[in-house]
Amino acid sequence: MLKKTHLAASVLLLTLGSFIFPAQAENAPVTNGDTLKKIKARGELVCGVHPARHGFASIDSKGQWEGLDVDFCRALAAAVFGDASKVRFTPLSTAQRFAAIQSGEVDVLSRNVTASLTRDVSLGLNFAPPNFYTGTGFMVRANSGVKKVEDLDGATVCITPGSSTEQNVAQIFSSRNLHYTPVVIENNKEYVAAYLAGRCDVIARDKVALPGIKTFDAEKPDDHIILPGIYSKEPLAMAVRKGDDQWFDIVKWVVYATFNAEEMNVNQSNVDAELKSTDPDVQGLLGVTGGFGQKLGLDDKWVYNIVKQVGNYGDIYNRHFGPQSTEPLDRDLNNLWTKGGLLYGLPIR
Ligand SMILES: N[C@@H](CCC(=O)N[C@@H](CS)C(=O)NCC(=O)O)C(=O)O
């Protein structure tokens, strides 16, 4: 009797087991979420971006979104739909952004998010490879007499809640035995306005954002100086919810694809000609061979569509920070590893 019960239990477990762990068909994409399916059914990607950050996400004079973060959303749409325009931008404040990705309000955050252990582990996010490296910097009024961080003792500092900058400022000041009074303002416009109106002595934020504020928001750019130095590591990366490996893989490989295309000299203007390349890596990249798109659940022309419609990493960077842009910025760490930077695309093979 006992044996029979055991036998029955094992049969039940085996049957249940085949439901819980169905055999994987060979080469089938490993899927444990339905983000891609939902995006396709909706007909557009929903991308969480900064409400107004020059170079990353802002609305141009024609009412169109522009910026590096915006272009990575478009690259994702090009990979998923073959159409970079199938994306809806959801502007999010620094404090709102994590709830928006956790709740599923957006499919991906492409919003100046610094990747860190706590955000990965405790906020339940998966980070794509960083697509912009920066660090905390400071801006003050030129007539303040402040020339370096050590001169900031007793300053009032405008702070955005929920940012890594908030934590950095506390650490940067206390490690130098400096005192400060935080002025905490969530809304980005109000924050910038507060500094410009003299409600705080210092703006502290990702250094890459400071020239934009100086050039576009301040009435007289020369009235402000950016202090020398970078005071933290802020590797900015797209983020998705944990629990959907397929969608995470897509976001991750879209970033690598933009790095690899630049490394292989495949860009927006030569991508059609490159379809005839005899280089096996270029053939794989552009979907002529290899079937790499299908492995991700995408069309094999995914990288072709990204590069044709949005560009490789260098095309994207130059559009927003290149010599012809409104705020030129050296590539520095944001260059390919072959040119002294940190961008290293894992191989698409
Ligand atoms: N990378 C940092 C900061 C990102 C962020 O949202 N920064 C705030 C200010 S500290 C902001 O609104 N920045 C707007 C801007 O930099 O233009 C993070 O992930 O916490």
Ligand as a Chemical Component Dictionary entry (heavy atoms), coordinates in Angstrom:
data_LIG
# 
_chem_comp.id                   LIG 
_chem_comp.type                 NON-POLYMER 
_chem_comp.pdbx_formal_charge   0 
_chem_comp.three_letter_code    LIG 
# 
loop_
_chem_comp_atom.comp_id 
_chem_comp_atom.atom_id 
_chem_comp_atom.alt_atom_id 
_chem_comp_atom.type_symbol 
_chem_comp_atom.charge 
_chem_comp_atom.model_Cartn_x 
_chem_comp_atom.model_Cartn_y 
_chem_comp_atom.model_Cartn_z 
_chem_comp_atom.pdbx_ordinal 
LIG N1  N1  N 0 23.262 58.578 -13.024 1  
LIG C1  C1  C 0 22.690 59.009 -11.791 2  
LIG C2  C2  C 0 21.943 60.338 -11.882 3  
LIG C3  C3  C 0 20.897 60.360 -12.957 4  
LIG C4  C4  C 0 19.912 61.501 -12.753 5  
LIG O1  O1  O 0 18.713 61.304 -12.911 6  
LIG N2  N2  N 0 20.402 62.647 -12.400 7  
LIG C5  C5  C 0 19.603 63.746 -11.986 8  
LIG C6  C6  C 0 20.444 64.769 -11.301 9  
LIG S1  S1  S 0 21.564 64.128 -10.151 10 
LIG C7  C7  C 0 18.971 64.424 -13.119 11 
LIG O2  O2  O 0 17.794 64.633 -13.182 12 
LIG N3  N3  N 0 19.806 64.791 -13.987 13 
LIG C8  C8  C 0 19.368 65.584 -15.053 14 
LIG C9  C9  C 0 20.526 65.931 -15.790 15 
LIG O3  O3  O 0 21.571 65.391 -15.424 16 
LIG O4  O4  O 0 20.355 66.732 -16.713 17 
LIG C10 C10 C 0 21.763 57.946 -11.250 18 
LIG O5  O5  O 0 21.519 56.952 -11.933 19 
LIG O6  O6  O 0 21.294 58.099 -10.133 20 
# 
loop_
_chem_comp_bond.comp_id 
_chem_comp_bond.atom_id_1 
_chem_comp_bond.atom_id_2 
_chem_comp_bond.value_order 
_chem_comp_bond.pdbx_ordinal 
LIG N1  C1  SING 1  
LIG C1  C2  SING 2  
LIG C1  C10 SING 3  
LIG C2  C3  SING 4  
LIG C3  C4  SING 5  
LIG C4  O1  DOUB 6  
LIG C4  N2  SING 7  
LIG N2  C5  SING 8  
LIG C5  C6  SING 9  
LIG C5  C7  SING 10 
LIG C6  S1  SING 11 
LIG C7  O2  DOUB 12 
LIG C7  N3  SING 13 
LIG N3  C8  SING 14 
LIG C8  C9  SING 15 
LIG C9  O3  DOUB 16 
LIG C9  O4  SING 17 
LIG C10 O5  DOUB 18 
LIG C10 O6  SING 19 
# 
